[in-house]
Amino acid sequence: MAKVKRLKPRNPVATAAIMRKGGVHEKSGSSKRQQSKQQLRKLLDNVKAGSSGLDFVRSSWIRLNFIH
């Protein structure tokens, strides 16, 4: 008869820590910072181009708050 290889018992505390990482997927903090920097650069470019920049701020605020 062939030997049956037994699996090592798992630590339930360690697996619970791994499972806590799950949940709602969100953007990371660095991703949010990068996005805000890009928006600031666009706003500054619009202001330099001659527009007031208020339209860009308004459209960005609407996009950030209502599309999610």
Distance bins in CASP14 RR format, pairs under 12 A and 6 or more apart:
PFRMAT RR
TARGET T0000
AUTHOR 0000-0000-0000
RMODE 2
METHOD distances of the structure
MODEL  1
9 15 0 0 0 0 0 1 0 0 0 0 0
10 16 0 0 0 0 0 1 0 0 0 0 0
10 18 0 0 0 0 0 1 0 0 0 0 0
11 17 0 0 0 0 1 0 0 0 0 0 0
11 18 0 0 0 0 0 1 0 0 0 0 0
12 18 0 0 0 0 0 1 0 0 0 0 0
12 19 0 0 0 0 0 1 0 0 0 0 0
13 19 0 0 0 0 0 1 0 0 0 0 0
13 20 0 0 0 0 0 1 0 0 0 0 0
14 20 0 0 0 0 0 1 0 0 0 0 0
15 21 0 0 0 0 0 1 0 0 0 0 0
16 22 0 0 0 0 0 1 0 0 0 0 0
24 68 0 0 0 0 0 1 0 0 0 0 0
25 31 0 0 0 0 0 1 0 0 0 0 0
25 68 0 0 0 0 0 1 0 0 0 0 0
26 32 0 0 0 0 1 0 0 0 0 0 0
26 68 0 0 0 0 1 0 0 0 0 0 0
27 33 0 0 0 0 1 0 0 0 0 0 0
27 34 0 0 0 0 1 0 0 0 0 0 0
27 35 1 0 0 1 0 0 0 0 0 0 0
27 36 0 0 0 0 0 1 0 0 0 0 0
27 64 0 0 0 0 0 1 0 0 0 0 0
27 68 0 0 0 0 0 1 0 0 0 0 0
28 34 0 0 0 0 1 0 0 0 0 0 0
28 35 0 0 0 0 0 1 0 0 0 0 0
29 35 0 0 0 0 1 0 0 0 0 0 0
29 36 0 0 0 0 1 0 0 0 0 0 0
29 37 0 0 0 0 0 1 0 0 0 0 0
30 36 0 0 0 0 0 1 0 0 0 0 0
30 37 0 0 0 0 0 1 0 0 0 0 0
31 37 0 0 0 0 0 1 0 0 0 0 0
31 38 0 0 0 0 0 1 0 0 0 0 0
32 38 0 0 0 0 0 1 0 0 0 0 0
32 39 0 0 0 0 0 1 0 0 0 0 0
32 64 0 0 0 0 0 1 0 0 0 0 0
33 39 0 0 0 0 0 1 0 0 0 0 0
33 40 0 0 0 0 0 1 0 0 0 0 0
34 40 0 0 0 0 0 1 0 0 0 0 0
34 41 0 0 0 0 0 1 0 0 0 0 0
35 41 0 0 0 0 0 1 0 0 0 0 0
35 42 0 0 0 0 0 1 0 0 0 0 0
35 60 0 0 0 0 1 0 0 0 0 0 0
35 63 0 0 0 0 0 1 0 0 0 0 0
35 64 0 0 0 0 1 0 0 0 0 0 0
36 42 0 0 0 0 0 1 0 0 0 0 0
36 43 0 0 0 0 0 1 0 0 0 0 0
36 60 0 0 0 0 1 0 0 0 0 0 0
36 61 0 0 0 0 0 1 0 0 0 0 0
36 64 0 0 0 0 1 0 0 0 0 0 0
37 43 0 0 0 0 0 1 0 0 0 0 0
37 44 0 0 0 0 0 1 0 0 0 0 0
38 44 0 0 0 0 0 1 0 0 0 0 0
38 45 0 0 0 0 0 1 0 0 0 0 0
38 56 0 0 0 0 0 1 0 0 0 0 0
38 60 0 0 0 0 0 1 0 0 0 0 0
39 45 0 0 0 0 0 1 0 0 0 0 0
39 46 0 0 0 0 0 1 0 0 0 0 0
39 53 0 0 0 0 0 1 0 0 0 0 0
39 56 0 0 0 0 1 0 0 0 0 0 0
39 57 0 0 0 0 1 0 0 0 0 0 0
39 59 0 0 0 0 0 1 0 0 0 0 0
39 60 1 0 1 0 0 0 0 0 0 0 0
39 61 0 0 0 0 1 0 0 0 0 0 0
39 63 0 0 0 0 1 0 0 0 0 0 0
39 64 0 0 0 0 1 0 0 0 0 0 0
40 46 0 0 0 0 0 1 0 0 0 0 0
40 47 0 0 0 0 0 1 0 0 0 0 0
40 53 0 0 0 0 0 1 0 0 0 0 0
40 56 0 0 0 0 0 1 0 0 0 0 0
40 57 0 0 0 0 0 1 0 0 0 0 0
40 60 0 0 0 0 1 0 0 0 0 0 0
41 47 0 0 0 0 0 1 0 0 0 0 0
41 48 0 0 0 0 0 1 0 0 0 0 0
41 56 0 0 0 0 0 1 0 0 0 0 0
41 60 0 0 0 0 0 1 0 0 0 0 0
42 48 0 0 0 0 0 1 0 0 0 0 0
42 49 0 0 0 0 0 1 0 0 0 0 0
42 51 0 0 0 0 0 1 0 0 0 0 0
42 53 0 0 0 0 1 0 0 0 0 0 0
42 55 0 0 0 0 0 1 0 0 0 0 0
42 56 1 0 0 1 0 0 0 0 0 0 0
42 57 0 0 0 0 0 1 0 0 0 0 0
42 59 0 0 0 0 0 1 0 0 0 0 0
42 60 0 0 0 0 1 0 0 0 0 0 0
42 63 0 0 0 0 0 1 0 0 0 0 0
43 49 0 0 0 0 0 1 0 0 0 0 0
43 50 0 0 0 0 0 1 0 0 0 0 0
43 51 0 0 0 0 1 0 0 0 0 0 0
43 52 0 0 0 0 0 1 0 0 0 0 0
43 53 1 0 1 0 0 0 0 0 0 0 0
43 54 0 0 0 0 1 0 0 0 0 0 0
43 55 0 0 0 0 0 1 0 0 0 0 0
43 56 1 0 1 0 0 0 0 0 0 0 0
43 57 1 0 0 1 0 0 0 0 0 0 0
43 58 0 0 0 0 0 1 0 0 0 0 0
43 59 0 0 0 0 0 1 0 0 0 0 0
43 60 1 0 0 1 0 0 0 0 0 0 0
43 61 0 0 0 0 0 1 0 0 0 0 0
44 50 0 0 0 0 0 1 0 0 0 0 0
44 51 0 0 0 0 0 1 0 0 0 0 0
44 53 0 0 0 0 1 0 0 0 0 0 0
44 56 0 0 0 0 1 0 0 0 0 0 0
44 57 0 0 0 0 0 1 0 0 0 0 0
45 51 0 0 0 0 1 0 0 0 0 0 0
45 53 0 0 0 0 1 0 0 0 0 0 0
45 56 0 0 0 0 1 0 0 0 0 0 0
46 52 0 0 0 0 1 0 0 0 0 0 0
46 53 1 0 1 0 0 0 0 0 0 0 0
46 54 0 0 0 0 1 0 0 0 0 0 0
46 55 0 0 0 0 1 0 0 0 0 0 0
46 56 1 0 1 0 0 0 0 0 0 0 0
46 57 0 0 0 0 1 0 0 0 0 0 0
46 58 0 0 0 0 0 1 0 0 0 0 0
46 59 0 0 0 0 0 1 0 0 0 0 0
46 60 0 0 0 0 0 1 0 0 0 0 0
47 53 1 0 1 0 0 0 0 0 0 0 0
47 54 0 0 0 0 1 0 0 0 0 0 0
47 55 0 0 0 0 0 1 0 0 0 0 0
47 56 0 0 0 0 1 0 0 0 0 0 0
47 57 0 0 0 0 0 1 0 0 0 0 0
49 55 0 0 0 0 0 1 0 0 0 0 0
49 56 0 0 0 0 0 1 0 0 0 0 0
50 56 0 0 0 0 0 1 0 0 0 0 0
51 57 0 0 0 0 0 1 0 0 0 0 0
51 58 0 0 0 0 0 1 0 0 0 0 0
51 59 0 0 0 0 0 1 0 0 0 0 0
52 58 0 0 0 0 0 1 0 0 0 0 0
53 59 0 0 0 0 1 0 0 0 0 0 0
53 60 0 0 0 0 1 0 0 0 0 0 0
53 61 0 0 0 0 0 1 0 0 0 0 0
54 60 0 0 0 0 0 1 0 0 0 0 0
54 61 0 0 0 0 0 1 0 0 0 0 0
55 61 0 0 0 0 0 1 0 0 0 0 0
55 62 0 0 0 0 0 1 0 0 0 0 0
56 62 0 0 0 0 0 1 0 0 0 0 0
56 63 0 0 0 0 0 1 0 0 0 0 0
57 63 0 0 0 0 0 1 0 0 0 0 0
57 64 0 0 0 0 0 1 0 0 0 0 0
58 64 0 0 0 0 0 1 0 0 0 0 0
58 65 0 0 0 0 0 1 0 0 0 0 0
58 66 0 0 0 0 0 1 0 0 0 0 0
59 65 0 0 0 0 0 1 0 0 0 0 0
59 66 0 0 0 0 0 1 0 0 0 0 0
59 67 0 0 0 0 0 1 0 0 0 0 0
60 66 0 0 0 0 0 1 0 0 0 0 0
60 67 0 0 0 0 0 1 0 0 0 0 0
61 67 0 0 0 0 0 1 0 0 0 0 0
62 68 0 0 0 0 0 1 0 0 0 0 0
END
